[in-house]
C-alpha cells in the first residue's frame, strides 16, 4: 500500500500559516514558505510515502490574473523547492508528486478552456519537473480535463497519475460519475489506450469512493488482460467536506466547515474498505490531517510499500 499525504491547505491553516480566500494555500508560498516545509515534514513524519507540491492554488482562479502573470513561475519554484527539500532530507524514501490542479477552479468543469489550460499546464510541467517523481492531475472534473492533462504530460520521465473528483450529490449506487455528470465508465473507456500509471479519486466524500474503486479495478483489470500490460494503480484520497449543494459557486465563495465525524479512526475504516476493494494508494484531501495519515500508515502497515 502506498500512503499519500493529506490536505495541505487545511494543514497550513491549522498550523497558523497565512491562509485566506481567495489565495488559499498559495498565501503561505507568498508570505511564509517555511510553513509549507513544516507541513510536508508533518505528513512525512506521519508516514506518507508521497508528498504533493503546494502548487494547487497557483492559478488565476485563486491568486488573480495579474499575480499569476507576475509570480506564477516564482511560486511554483518555491513549491517545488519546499517539497523537494523535505523529501530529500527525510530519513526514508519519500517521493514528490507535482500537483497540477484544475486550471479554472475546483468542481467547475464547465469553465474548462482546453487551449488556455494547455499553456498553464505546460508551466506546471516545466517548473515542477526538477523535483517531480510523479505528476498528478488533481480534482479533474471532466473527460476533457483528463485527456488534455494526459496529452500535455504524455512524454514526461516521471510517473503520471490522474485523480478525478466524483459527484457526491444525488448519487446513484453503482454508477459513479465525475463532477461534469459524465460516467466514470465513459472516462475509463476514453483513456483506455493512453499512458497513465495510476487513476485516483480525490476531493469527494468518503462514502462515494468505494463504488468508484470497485468499478475502476474491474475495468482496468480487463484492459490489462486485453492489452497485455500492467494494470495502472488505483487510489483514493477523500475529503472531510460536507456534501456540496446545487448552489455551489466555487472554491472562493466560502470556507467550508469540516465534518467532525471524519475522525482518524472513522476515515481508517473507509480506507480498509477501499483497500479490500482493490485500492493500491490511499491518502487524504481537504481536512485530512497528519493524525489521519498516521492512523492510515499504522492501520495499513502490513501492506505498506514505498514504491
HELIX and SHEET records of a PDB file:
HELIX    1   1 UNK A    8  UNK A   15  1                                   8    
HELIX    2   2 UNK A   26  UNK A   31  1                                   6    
HELIX    3   3 UNK A   33  UNK A   46  1                                  14    
HELIX    4   4 UNK A   60  UNK A   63  1                                   4    
HELIX    5   5 UNK A   65  UNK A   88  1                                  24    
HELIX    6   6 UNK A  109  UNK A  111  5                                   3    
HELIX    7   7 UNK A  114  UNK A  128  1                                  15    
HELIX    8   8 UNK A  143  UNK A  153  1                                  11    
HELIX    9   9 UNK A  184  UNK A  190  1                                   7    
HELIX   10  10 UNK A  206  UNK A  208  5                                   3    
HELIX   11  11 UNK A  209  UNK A  227  1                                  19    
HELIX   12  12 UNK A  264  UNK A  277  1                                  14    
HELIX   13  13 UNK A  290  UNK A  299  1                                  10    
HELIX   14  14 UNK A  301  UNK A  303  5                                   3    
SHEET    1   A 8 UNK A   2  UNK A   3  0                                        
SHEET    2   A 8 UNK A 281  UNK A 284  1                                        
SHEET    3   A 8 UNK A 233  UNK A 239  1                                        
SHEET    4   A 8 UNK A 198  UNK A 205  1                                        
SHEET    5   A 8 UNK A 159  UNK A 164  1                                        
SHEET    6   A 8 UNK A 134  UNK A 140  1                                        
SHEET    7   A 8 UNK A  95  UNK A 100  1                                        
SHEET    8   A 8 UNK A  50  UNK A  52  1                                        
END                                                                             
